[in-house]
């Protein structure tokens, strides 16, 4: 099949917000599908490293919530081919070697910051899994698979030899047309495995709600084993984070499930949390104790199913696995069932906070701001597929507020914890927080992100100063720290005391594009001094003394040039109110 014949392709083609990433657009699209990323521009600004002398690395993505990292190579073909070039998959051997083993001083500037952060997160115990990922728009193939197996062995050896005490899992993944289609279908059609399953001598009980019914029982381990043998990851179509594989480490949960299945099959029912699955329907005969299930997609228990299904032999016939079957035809309820039952996509703190007084008030206030739509809940599958480029996710709002209000370390390293911690949450979301203050903070960060992308996509050779600026902006955390430093200068820029930064807003009800245009004039003045911030980026924006020194130097330099830039700065100042 050609790519145009796949269902996902129309959705991808309509994602005009990804066009600016050219050859990396599909790589970012696939990453967004897999990891349910709400603000893909933020991830792109931080994670893309593609370019000359990138040592075969296009992207390094770190998800601290899942404790995962992705080292990716992308390929976007402009002609029909039967398979992707296998040598591009082999290039990942080079990528993982440079990122994880070479002396940092030897690394090109383009990937140095990514390598430094990746290694630091490993040593801090914040990464438990690394995947070497090859993304392309062609059919998947055995040739590529064999190259990726070699890459996985290379990665495994590097992790064992250099980071053995951290017990990090190594994986490889080909993300071609088939996988993209499966992920997309999994987000749009939750149940792809439509066979009928019969369980005899079955005991269980039924529950029901307004738009759902469920049946709780146990399924023979042999049945689960055969289902996985026949259908593999189609069983997890409602959950794109499917079976992760097993490693021999005792700390690996999937290997532990296998060990339990082999050594204590009769106790598996009480040792394991079991499975939750969506079904198209089920019928239970209380007299004959026969259960018939029509269609099935596992939303919680993928690791249990995959571990049992990948045993060397079928499990003991006496092994039973707890299972809860749910039938529901309401799409919104199905989305919530998937979201809240998936233990790797747990109920996020922003969802808990979405109904508090501050979030309700901020959401209401955003109705009066042109272009942007504020969401106080984390988005679901439909939000990812039908991405509105004007969405401002609440988790991003917390991050930009932290940066604007002088806490770049929290903004960069702990943006999720803002929502988990009452102390951090109250620092940035309180009675003083307004939509207008979030708006001006968000516009500043996005202005810097867009400046970086402009430099990357420049069709003309960059000047020396532009090269220095781009090298700075390629450093992990640089955009956040730059935004904080600009915010530090606001008293000098506005030429007035600011007793409370939460009061800062644009005077007029301007559009988002207008807001970025205003910030652009100030940001461009600040670009002359960004190298002074490099010291603050050391140690992943965690060394407060270095951060403070760098910020103070930046403020002093900006103050020194205010008179020379008075007309531009005063024009901006006239648009900002307290």
C-alpha positions as CSV (number, residue, x, y, z in Angstrom):
1,X,0.0,0.0,0.0
2,X,1.1,3.6,-0.7
3,X,1.2,6.0,2.2
4,X,-1.9,7.9,0.8
5,X,-4.0,4.7,1.3
6,X,-3.4,4.6,5.1
7,X,-6.0,6.3,7.3
8,X,-3.4,8.2,9.4
9,X,-2.0,9.9,6.3
10,X,-4.9,12.3,5.8
11,X,-4.6,13.3,9.4
12,X,-0.9,13.8,9.1
13,X,-1.2,15.7,5.9
14,X,-3.7,18.1,7.5
15,X,-1.3,18.9,10.3
16,X,-0.1,22.2,8.8
17,X,1.4,23.1,12.1
18,X,4.1,20.5,11.4
19,X,5.1,21.8,8.0
20,X,7.7,24.1,9.5
21,X,9.7,21.0,10.6
22,X,10.1,19.8,7.0
23,X,11.8,16.4,7.0
24,X,11.2,16.0,10.7
25,X,7.5,16.5,10.6
26,X,6.6,12.8,10.4
27,X,9.1,12.0,13.2
28,X,7.4,14.5,15.5
29,X,3.9,13.3,14.4
30,X,4.8,9.7,15.3
31,X,6.3,10.9,18.7
32,X,3.2,12.8,19.4
33,X,0.9,9.8,18.7
34,X,3.1,7.5,20.9
35,X,3.6,9.8,23.9
36,X,0.3,11.8,23.8
37,X,2.3,15.1,23.6
38,X,0.1,18.2,23.8
39,X,2.7,20.9,23.0
40,X,4.7,19.4,20.1
41,X,6.4,22.7,19.4
42,X,7.9,22.8,22.9
43,X,9.2,19.3,22.4
44,X,10.6,20.1,19.0
45,X,12.4,23.1,20.3
46,X,14.1,21.1,22.9
47,X,14.5,17.7,21.3
48,X,15.4,18.1,17.6
49,X,19.1,18.1,16.9
50,X,19.0,17.2,13.2
51,X,21.5,18.9,10.9
52,X,25.1,18.8,9.7
53,X,27.5,17.0,12.1
54,X,24.6,15.6,14.2
55,X,26.4,12.2,14.4
56,X,23.3,10.5,12.9
57,X,21.0,11.8,15.6
58,X,17.8,13.6,14.6
59,X,16.1,13.7,17.9
60,X,16.7,13.0,21.6
61,X,13.4,13.0,23.6
62,X,13.2,12.5,27.3
63,X,9.9,11.8,29.1
64,X,10.6,12.1,32.8
65,X,7.1,11.0,33.8
66,X,7.6,7.7,32.0
67,X,11.3,7.6,32.7
68,X,12.0,7.0,29.0
69,X,14.3,8.4,26.4
70,X,14.1,8.1,22.6
71,X,17.1,8.4,20.3
72,X,15.7,8.8,16.9
73,X,16.6,8.8,13.2
74,X,14.0,10.0,10.7
75,X,13.6,9.5,7.0
76,X,11.0,11.0,4.8
77,X,10.9,9.6,1.3
78,X,9.6,11.7,-1.6
79,X,9.1,8.6,-3.9
80,X,7.6,5.2,-3.7
81,X,9.9,2.5,-2.4
82,X,9.3,-1.0,-1.1
83,X,11.1,-0.4,2.2
84,X,13.1,2.2,4.0
85,X,16.9,2.3,3.6
86,X,18.4,-0.1,6.2
87,X,21.6,2.0,6.4
88,X,19.6,4.8,8.1
89,X,18.6,2.3,10.8
90,X,22.3,1.3,11.1
91,X,23.2,4.9,11.6
92,X,21.6,4.7,15.0
93,X,24.7,2.7,16.1
94,X,26.7,5.9,15.6
95,X,24.1,8.0,17.4
96,X,24.0,5.9,20.6
97,X,27.7,5.6,20.7
98,X,28.4,9.3,20.4
99,X,25.6,10.3,22.8
100,X,26.5,7.8,25.5
101,X,30.2,7.1,25.3
102,X,32.3,9.8,23.7
103,X,33.9,12.5,25.8
104,X,31.6,15.5,26.0
105,X,34.5,17.7,24.9
106,X,34.7,15.8,21.6
107,X,31.0,16.1,20.8
108,X,29.7,18.6,18.2
109,X,27.8,21.6,19.7
110,X,24.7,20.3,18.0
111,X,24.4,17.2,20.1
112,X,26.5,18.1,23.2
113,X,23.7,19.5,25.3
114,X,21.4,16.5,24.5
115,X,24.2,14.1,25.4
116,X,25.0,15.9,28.6
117,X,21.3,15.9,29.7
118,X,20.8,12.3,28.7
119,X,23.8,11.1,30.7
120,X,22.8,13.3,33.7
121,X,19.3,11.9,33.8
122,X,20.6,8.4,33.7
123,X,23.0,9.0,36.5
124,X,20.2,10.7,38.5
125,X,18.1,7.5,38.1
126,X,15.5,9.3,36.1
127,X,15.6,7.1,33.0
128,X,14.8,3.4,33.1
129,X,14.3,2.8,29.4
130,X,16.0,4.0,26.1
131,X,14.6,3.2,22.7
132,X,16.5,3.6,19.4
133,X,13.8,4.7,17.0
134,X,13.8,4.7,13.2
135,X,10.8,6.7,11.8
136,X,9.9,6.8,8.1
137,X,7.0,6.8,5.6
138,X,7.6,3.5,3.9
139,X,6.6,-0.2,4.5
140,X,8.4,-1.8,7.4
141,X,10.9,-4.6,6.5
142,X,13.0,-7.4,7.7
143,X,16.1,-5.7,6.6
144,X,15.5,-2.7,8.8
145,X,14.4,-5.0,11.6
146,X,17.8,-6.9,11.5
147,X,19.7,-3.6,11.5
148,X,17.7,-2.4,14.5
149,X,18.4,-5.7,16.4
150,X,22.1,-4.9,16.0
151,X,21.5,-1.3,17.2
152,X,19.7,-2.7,20.2
153,X,22.6,-4.9,21.0
154,X,25.0,-2.0,20.7
155,X,22.8,0.1,23.0
156,X,22.5,-2.7,25.5
157,X,26.3,-3.2,25.6
158,X,26.9,0.5,26.0
159,X,24.4,0.7,28.9
160,X,25.8,-2.4,30.5
161,X,29.4,-1.3,30.3
162,X,29.0,2.4,31.2
163,X,25.8,2.6,33.2
164,X,25.3,-1.0,34.5
165,X,24.3,-0.1,38.0
166,X,21.2,1.8,36.7
167,X,19.7,-1.3,35.1
168,X,18.3,0.6,32.0
169,X,16.3,-1.3,29.5
170,X,17.3,-1.0,25.8
171,X,14.9,-1.3,22.9
172,X,14.6,-0.5,19.2
173,X,11.6,0.4,17.2
174,X,10.8,0.8,13.5
175,X,8.0,3.3,13.1
176,X,6.9,2.8,9.5
177,X,3.5,3.0,7.7
178,X,2.2,-0.1,9.5
179,X,3.0,1.0,13.0
180,X,1.8,4.6,12.4
181,X,-1.5,3.1,11.1
182,X,-1.8,0.9,14.1
183,X,-1.2,3.7,16.5
184,X,-3.6,6.0,14.7
185,X,-6.3,3.3,14.5
186,X,-5.7,2.6,18.2
187,X,-6.6,6.2,19.0
188,X,-9.6,6.3,16.7
189,X,-11.0,2.8,16.8
190,X,-10.3,1.3,20.2
191,X,-11.0,-2.4,19.4
192,X,-9.1,-3.9,16.4
193,X,-9.2,-7.5,17.4
194,X,-12.7,-8.6,16.6
195,X,-12.6,-12.4,17.1
196,X,-15.0,-14.2,19.4
197,X,-13.6,-15.8,22.6
198,X,-15.4,-18.5,24.6
199,X,-14.6,-19.3,28.2
200,X,-16.2,-22.4,29.8
201,X,-16.8,-23.0,33.4
202,X,-16.6,-19.3,34.1
203,X,-17.6,-17.6,37.4
204,X,-18.1,-13.9,37.6
205,X,-20.3,-10.9,38.3
206,X,-21.7,-8.0,36.4
207,X,-21.9,-4.2,37.1
208,X,-23.4,-1.4,35.1
209,X,-23.5,2.4,34.8
210,X,-25.4,4.9,32.7
211,X,-23.6,4.0,29.4
212,X,-21.5,1.0,30.2
213,X,-21.7,-2.6,31.5
214,X,-18.9,-4.7,32.8
215,X,-18.2,-8.3,33.7
216,X,-15.5,-9.3,36.2
217,X,-14.1,-12.9,36.0
218,X,-10.9,-14.8,35.3
219,X,-9.4,-15.9,32.0
220,X,-7.3,-19.1,31.6
221,X,-3.6,-18.3,31.1
222,X,-3.7,-20.6,28.1
223,X,-6.4,-18.6,26.4
224,X,-4.4,-15.3,27.0
225,X,-1.3,-17.0,25.7
226,X,-3.0,-18.1,22.5
227,X,-4.6,-14.7,21.9
228,X,-1.2,-13.0,22.1
229,X,0.3,-15.6,19.8
230,X,-2.4,-15.0,17.2
231,X,-2.8,-11.2,17.5
232,X,0.2,-9.7,19.2
233,X,0.0,-5.9,19.7
234,X,-3.5,-5.7,18.1
235,X,-4.7,-6.8,21.5
236,X,-3.5,-3.4,22.8
237,X,-5.0,-1.2,20.1
238,X,-6.6,1.1,22.7
239,X,-3.3,1.6,24.4
240,X,-0.4,2.7,22.2
241,X,2.1,2.0,25.0
242,X,1.9,-1.8,24.5
243,X,4.1,-4.6,25.7
244,X,7.6,-3.4,26.5
245,X,9.4,-6.8,26.4
246,X,11.3,-8.6,29.1
247,X,14.8,-8.4,30.5
248,X,16.6,-10.8,32.8
249,X,16.9,-8.1,35.6
250,X,15.0,-9.0,38.7
251,X,13.8,-5.4,38.7
252,X,12.0,-5.8,35.4
253,X,8.3,-6.3,36.0
254,X,7.7,-8.3,32.8
255,X,10.4,-10.8,33.6
256,X,8.8,-11.1,37.1
257,X,5.4,-11.9,35.5
258,X,7.0,-14.6,33.5
259,X,8.7,-16.1,36.5
260,X,5.4,-16.1,38.4
261,X,3.7,-17.8,35.5
262,X,6.3,-20.5,35.4
263,X,6.9,-21.0,39.1
264,X,3.6,-20.3,40.8
265,X,0.8,-20.7,38.1
266,X,-1.9,-21.6,40.7
267,X,-1.2,-18.4,42.7
268,X,-1.1,-16.1,39.6
269,X,-4.6,-14.9,40.2
270,X,-3.8,-13.5,43.6
271,X,-0.3,-12.3,42.7
272,X,-1.2,-10.3,39.7
273,X,-3.4,-7.1,39.4
274,X,-5.1,-8.5,36.3
275,X,-6.4,-7.0,33.1
276,X,-9.0,-4.4,32.1
277,X,-10.3,-4.7,28.5
278,X,-12.8,-3.0,26.3
279,X,-15.1,-5.3,24.3
280,X,-17.6,-5.0,21.5
281,X,-19.9,-7.2,23.5
282,X,-20.2,-10.2,25.9
283,X,-22.8,-12.7,26.8
284,X,-22.8,-14.8,30.0
285,X,-25.1,-17.8,30.7
286,X,-25.4,-18.2,34.4
287,X,-26.8,-21.7,34.0
288,X,-24.1,-23.2,31.8
289,X,-21.3,-20.8,33.2
290,X,-20.3,-20.0,29.6
291,X,-18.9,-16.6,28.7
292,X,-18.6,-15.4,25.0
293,X,-16.6,-12.3,24.3
294,X,-16.8,-10.4,21.0
295,X,-13.8,-8.3,20.3
296,X,-11.2,-7.3,22.9
297,X,-8.7,-4.5,23.5
298,X,-6.6,-4.4,26.6
299,X,-6.3,-1.0,28.2
300,X,-4.6,-2.1,31.4
301,X,-2.5,-5.2,31.7
302,X,-0.5,-5.1,28.5
303,X,2.6,-6.2,30.3
304,X,0.8,-9.1,31.9
305,X,-0.6,-10.2,28.6
306,X,2.7,-9.8,26.7
307,X,4.7,-11.6,29.3
308,X,2.4,-14.6,29.3
309,X,2.0,-14.5,25.5
310,X,5.8,-14.6,25.0
311,X,6.5,-17.5,27.3
312,X,8.5,-20.3,25.7
313,X,5.5,-22.6,26.1
314,X,1.9,-22.3,27.0
315,X,1.3,-21.8,30.8
316,X,-0.1,-24.4,33.2
317,X,-3.7,-25.1,32.5
318,X,-4.6,-24.2,36.1
319,X,-3.3,-20.6,35.8
320,X,-6.0,-18.0,35.9
321,X,-5.7,-14.3,35.2
322,X,-8.1,-11.7,36.7
323,X,-10.0,-9.8,34.0
324,X,-12.6,-7.0,33.9
325,X,-14.5,-6.7,30.6
326,X,-16.2,-3.3,29.7
327,X,-18.7,-2.7,27.0
328,X,-19.4,1.0,26.2
329,X,-20.6,2.8,23.1
330,X,-20.1,6.3,24.4
331,X,-16.9,7.7,22.7
332,X,-16.2,10.2,25.5
333,X,-16.6,7.5,28.2
334,X,-14.5,5.1,26.3
335,X,-11.7,7.8,26.1
336,X,-11.9,8.3,29.8
337,X,-11.8,4.5,30.5
338,X,-8.7,4.2,28.4
339,X,-7.1,7.2,30.0
340,X,-7.7,6.4,33.6
341,X,-7.2,2.6,33.5
342,X,-3.8,2.8,31.8
343,X,-1.3,2.7,34.6
344,X,1.3,4.3,32.3
345,X,-1.0,7.1,31.5
346,X,-2.3,7.7,35.0
347,X,-4.7,10.4,36.0
348,X,-2.6,13.5,35.7
349,X,-2.5,16.1,38.4
350,X,-3.8,18.8,35.9
351,X,-7.0,16.7,35.7
352,X,-7.4,16.8,39.5
353,X,-6.8,20.5,39.5
354,X,-9.0,21.3,36.6
355,X,-12.1,22.0,38.8
356,X,-10.4,24.2,41.4
357,X,-11.4,27.8,41.7
358,X,-8.2,29.1,40.0
359,X,-8.5,26.9,36.9
360,X,-12.2,27.7,36.5
361,X,-11.5,31.4,36.7
362,X,-8.5,31.3,34.3
363,X,-10.4,29.3,31.8
364,X,-13.2,31.8,31.9
365,X,-10.8,34.7,31.5
366,X,-9.2,33.1,28.4
367,X,-12.5,33.4,26.5
368,X,-11.8,37.1,26.1
369,X,-8.3,36.5,24.7
370,X,-8.1,36.2,20.9
371,X,-6.6,33.1,19.2
372,X,-5.7,31.0,22.2
373,X,-7.8,28.3,23.9
374,X,-6.8,27.3,27.4
375,X,-7.3,23.7,28.5
376,X,-7.2,23.0,32.2
377,X,-7.2,19.2,31.6
378,X,-4.7,17.0,29.9
379,X,-5.8,16.2,26.4
380,X,-7.0,12.7,25.3
381,X,-6.6,10.7,22.1
382,X,-8.9,12.9,20.1
383,X,-7.1,16.1,21.2
384,X,-3.8,14.6,20.0
385,X,-5.2,13.5,16.6
386,X,-7.2,16.7,15.9
387,X,-4.7,19.1,17.3
388,X,-5.8,22.7,17.6
389,X,-2.6,24.7,17.1
390,X,-4.1,27.5,19.2
391,X,-4.4,25.3,22.3
392,X,-2.5,26.4,25.4
393,X,-2.3,23.3,27.6
394,X,-2.4,23.9,31.3
395,X,0.8,22.0,32.0
396,X,2.6,24.5,29.6
397,X,0.9,27.4,31.4
398,X,2.5,26.3,34.6
399,X,5.9,26.0,33.0
400,X,5.8,29.5,31.4
401,X,4.6,31.0,34.6
402,X,7.5,29.4,36.5
403,X,9.9,30.8,33.9
404,X,8.4,34.3,33.9
405,X,8.3,34.5,37.6
406,X,11.9,33.7,38.1
407,X,12.1,29.9,38.6
408,X,13.7,28.5,35.5
409,X,14.9,25.3,37.3
410,X,11.3,24.4,38.3
411,X,10.0,25.4,34.8
412,X,12.5,23.1,33.0
413,X,13.0,20.2,35.4
414,X,9.7,20.0,37.3
415,X,6.9,21.2,35.1
416,X,4.8,18.2,36.0
417,X,5.5,18.5,39.7
418,X,4.0,22.0,39.7
419,X,0.7,20.2,39.5
420,X,1.6,17.4,42.0
421,X,2.9,19.6,44.7
422,X,0.5,21.9,46.6
423,X,3.4,24.2,47.4
424,X,4.6,24.6,43.8
425,X,1.1,24.8,42.5
426,X,0.2,27.7,44.8
427,X,3.4,29.6,43.8
428,X,2.1,29.9,40.2
429,X,-1.7,29.4,40.4
430,X,-3.2,31.5,43.1
431,X,-5.7,34.4,43.5
432,X,-3.3,36.7,41.7
433,X,-2.9,34.5,38.6
434,X,-4.7,35.7,35.6
435,X,-5.2,34.6,32.0
436,X,-3.5,37.9,30.8
437,X,-0.4,37.1,32.9
438,X,-0.2,33.6,31.5
439,X,-0.7,35.1,28.0
440,X,2.2,37.5,28.2
441,X,4.4,34.8,29.7
442,X,3.5,32.2,27.0
443,X,4.0,34.7,24.2
444,X,7.5,35.4,25.4
445,X,8.5,31.7,25.5
446,X,6.9,31.0,22.1
447,X,8.7,34.0,20.6
448,X,12.1,32.5,21.5
449,X,11.0,29.0,20.3
450,X,10.1,30.5,16.9
451,X,13.4,32.5,16.7
452,X,15.3,29.2,17.1
453,X,13.3,27.5,14.4
454,X,13.9,30.5,12.0
455,X,17.6,30.1,12.5
456,X,17.5,26.4,11.9
457,X,15.4,26.8,8.7
458,X,17.4,29.8,7.3
459,X,18.0,29.4,3.6
460,X,21.0,31.7,3.8
461,X,24.3,31.1,5.5
462,X,24.1,32.3,9.1
463,X,26.3,35.1,10.3
464,X,28.8,34.3,13.0
465,X,26.7,36.0,15.7
466,X,23.6,34.0,14.5
467,X,25.6,30.8,14.7
468,X,26.5,31.6,18.3
469,X,22.9,32.4,19.1
470,X,21.7,29.1,17.5
471,X,24.3,27.2,19.4
472,X,23.0,28.7,22.6
473,X,19.4,28.0,21.7
474,X,20.3,24.3,21.0
475,X,21.3,23.9,24.6
476,X,18.8,22.1,26.7
477,X,16.8,24.5,28.9
478,X,18.2,27.6,27.0
479,X,14.7,28.8,25.9
480,X,13.4,28.7,29.5
481,X,16.4,30.4,31.0
482,X,16.4,33.1,28.2
483,X,12.7,33.8,29.0
484,X,13.5,34.1,32.7
485,X,16.4,36.5,32.0
486,X,14.2,38.7,29.8
487,X,11.5,38.8,32.5
488,X,14.2,39.8,35.0
489,X,14.8,42.9,32.9
490,X,11.2,44.1,33.0
491,X,11.6,46.8,35.6
492,X,14.4,48.4,33.5
493,X,12.4,47.8,30.3
494,X,9.2,49.4,31.6
495,X,11.1,52.0,33.6
496,X,8.9,51.5,36.7
497,X,8.8,49.4,39.8
498,X,7.0,46.1,39.6
499,X,5.8,45.2,43.1
500,X,3.9,42.1,41.8
501,X,4.8,40.4,38.5
502,X,1.4,38.7,38.4
503,X,-0.1,42.1,37.5
504,X,1.9,42.4,34.3
505,X,-0.2,42.1,31.1
506,X,-0.6,43.7,27.7
507,X,-2.8,46.8,27.9
508,X,-4.8,46.1,24.8
509,X,-6.6,42.9,24.0
510,X,-4.2,41.9,21.3
511,X,-3.9,38.6,19.3
512,X,-1.2,36.0,20.0
513,X,0.6,37.0,16.8
514,X,0.7,40.6,17.9
515,X,2.0,39.6,21.3
516,X,4.8,37.7,19.8
517,X,5.7,40.5,17.5
518,X,6.0,42.9,20.5
519,X,8.2,40.5,22.4
520,X,10.3,39.9,19.3
521,X,11.8,43.4,19.6
522,X,12.9,42.9,23.2
523,X,14.2,39.3,22.5
524,X,16.3,40.5,19.6
525,X,18.1,43.0,21.9
526,X,18.7,40.3,24.4
527,X,20.2,37.9,21.9
528,X,23.4,39.9,22.0
529,X,24.0,38.7,25.6
530,X,22.7,35.1,25.6
531,X,26.2,33.6,25.9
532,X,26.3,35.1,29.4
533,X,23.6,32.6,30.3
534,X,25.6,29.5,29.4
535,X,27.0,29.1,32.9
536,X,23.4,28.9,34.2
537,X,22.7,26.0,31.9
538,X,25.3,23.8,33.6
539,X,24.0,20.8,35.6
540,X,20.7,21.0,33.9
541,X,19.6,24.3,35.3
542,X,20.0,22.9,38.8
543,X,22.9,25.0,40.2
544,X,21.1,28.0,41.7
545,X,24.3,30.0,42.3
546,X,25.4,29.7,38.7
547,X,21.8,30.5,37.5
548,X,21.6,33.6,39.7
549,X,25.0,34.9,38.6
550,X,24.2,34.4,34.9
551,X,20.9,36.2,35.3
552,X,22.4,39.1,37.1
553,X,25.1,39.5,34.4
554,X,22.4,39.4,31.7
555,X,20.3,42.1,33.5
556,X,23.3,44.4,33.9
557,X,24.1,44.2,30.2
558,X,20.5,44.8,29.1
559,X,20.4,47.8,31.4
560,X,23.5,49.2,29.9
561,X,22.0,49.3,26.4
562,X,18.5,50.6,27.3
563,X,19.4,54.2,26.3
564,X,20.7,53.0,22.9
565,X,17.5,51.1,22.3
566,X,15.1,53.6,23.9
567,X,12.7,54.0,21.0
568,X,12.2,50.2,20.6
569,X,12.0,49.5,24.3
570,X,9.7,52.5,25.0
571,X,7.3,51.3,22.2
572,X,7.1,47.9,23.9
573,X,6.7,49.5,27.3
574,X,3.7,51.5,26.2
575,X,1.9,48.3,25.4
576,X,2.4,46.7,28.8
577,X,0.4,47.6,31.9
578,X,0.5,46.7,35.6
